[in-house]
Amino acid sequence: MEASALSVGALADATGVSTRSLRYYEEQGLLVPDRNSAGHRRYSSRSVDCVRFIQSLYAAGIPSTLIREIARDWDRPGGMARIEVVLAARHAELLAGISAQQAAVSHLKETMSIVRARRDAGESAPIKGLHFTPA
């Protein structure tokens, strides 16, 4: 264990991540601390970059199951190529979601225009083909 090993609190302070989140990362196998003679967690200075990268993956909406795959591939031969595939797939999913949301916004604007026009016409203007039965 390196002399500059960080406690869980020091790692939390250095990364802006709660100790609870760090323990969750440990439970998920994403972060592996050493233990000192008293059994306390001790993290290497590399853990700071690791936690920041994990945070960026979570911020990108990548679930912990995929983050575990990324962590497994990180130091394996060909791992970066596999990680790129995972990230590219997530990127495509986000873009598809944005397109779907933009379409929904467009439809909502059209619907709002119909309602506004009906209101402005004194709510008596019929909508062709639309018949609601009053309760």
C-alpha positions in Angstrom: 0.0 0.0 0.0 1.4 3.4 -1.0 2.3 5.9 1.7 -0.1 8.5 0.4 -3.2 6.2 0.7 -6.4 8.0 1.2 -9.1 7.3 3.7 -12.7 7.0 2.5 -13.4 10.5 3.9 -10.3 11.9 2.1 -11.3 10.3 -1.2 -14.9 11.7 -0.7 -13.4 15.2 -0.1 -11.1 14.9 -3.1 -13.8 13.8 -5.5 -16.9 15.5 -4.1 -18.6 12.1 -3.9 -20.3 10.9 -0.7 -18.7 8.2 1.4 -22.0 6.3 0.9 -21.5 6.4 -2.9 -17.9 5.2 -2.5 -19.1 2.3 -0.4 -21.7 1.6 -3.1 -19.0 1.6 -5.8 -17.1 -0.9 -3.6 -20.1 -3.1 -3.3 -20.6 -3.0 -7.1 -16.9 -4.0 -7.6 -16.1 -0.7 -9.2 -13.6 0.5 -6.6 -11.4 -1.8 -4.6 -9.7 -0.3 -1.6 -6.8 -1.8 0.4 -7.3 -2.2 4.1 -4.9 -1.0 6.8 -4.0 -3.0 9.9 -7.1 -1.7 11.7 -9.3 -2.8 8.7 -10.0 0.8 7.5 -10.3 1.4 3.8 -7.3 3.0 2.1 -7.5 4.1 -1.5 -4.6 4.8 -3.8 -4.2 8.3 -5.4 -5.4 6.6 -8.7 -8.8 6.2 -7.1 -9.5 9.9 -7.4 -9.4 9.6 -11.3 -11.3 6.3 -11.1 -14.1 7.8 -9.1 -14.3 10.9 -11.3 -14.6 8.6 -14.4 -17.3 6.5 -12.7 -19.2 9.7 -11.9 -18.9 10.8 -15.6 -20.3 7.4 -16.7 -23.2 7.7 -14.2 -23.8 11.3 -15.4 -24.0 9.9 -19.0 -26.8 7.6 -17.8 -24.8 4.4 -17.9 -26.1 1.9 -15.4 -23.9 0.2 -12.9 -24.1 -3.1 -14.8 -22.5 -1.5 -17.8 -20.0 0.4 -15.7 -18.9 -3.0 -14.2 -18.3 -4.3 -17.8 -16.3 -1.2 -18.5 -14.3 -1.7 -15.3 -13.6 -5.3 -16.3 -12.5 -4.3 -19.8 -10.4 -1.3 -18.7 -7.0 -3.1 -18.4 -7.7 -6.0 -20.7 -6.3 -6.4 -24.2 -8.9 -4.9 -26.6 -10.8 -3.4 -23.7 -10.8 0.1 -25.0 -12.4 -1.0 -28.2 -15.2 -2.8 -26.3 -15.6 0.2 -24.1 -16.0 2.5 -27.1 -18.7 0.2 -28.4 -20.6 0.5 -25.1 -20.3 4.2 -25.1 -21.2 4.6 -28.7 -24.3 2.5 -28.1 -25.3 4.7 -25.2 -24.7 7.8 -27.3 -27.0 6.4 -30.0 -29.7 5.7 -27.4 -29.5 9.2 -26.1 -29.8 10.7 -29.6 -32.8 8.5 -30.3 -34.4 9.6 -27.1 -33.8 13.2 -27.9 -35.4 12.7 -31.3 -38.4 11.1 -29.7 -38.7 13.9 -27.1 -38.4 16.6 -29.9 -41.3 14.8 -31.8 -43.4 14.8 -28.6 -42.7 18.5 -28.1 -43.8 19.2 -31.7 -47.0 17.2 -31.2 -47.7 18.9 -27.9 -47.3 22.3 -29.6 -49.8 21.3 -32.3 -52.3 20.1 -29.6 -51.9 23.3 -27.6 -52.6 25.2 -30.8 -55.9 23.3 -31.3 -56.9 23.9 -27.7 -56.0 27.6 -28.0 -57.9 28.0 -31.2 -61.0 26.3 -29.7 -60.7 28.5 -26.6 -60.3 31.7 -28.7 -63.4 30.6 -30.8 -65.5 30.5 -27.6 -65.1 26.8 -27.2 -67.8 26.2 -29.7 -65.6 25.5 -32.7 -66.0 21.8 -33.6 -63.0 19.6 -34.2 -63.7 17.6 -37.3 -64.1 13.9 -36.4 -63.6 14.4 -32.7 -66.5 13.7 -30.4 -66.1 13.4 -26.6 -69.1 12.1 -24.7 -69.7 14.2 -21.6 -69.6 12.3 -18.3 
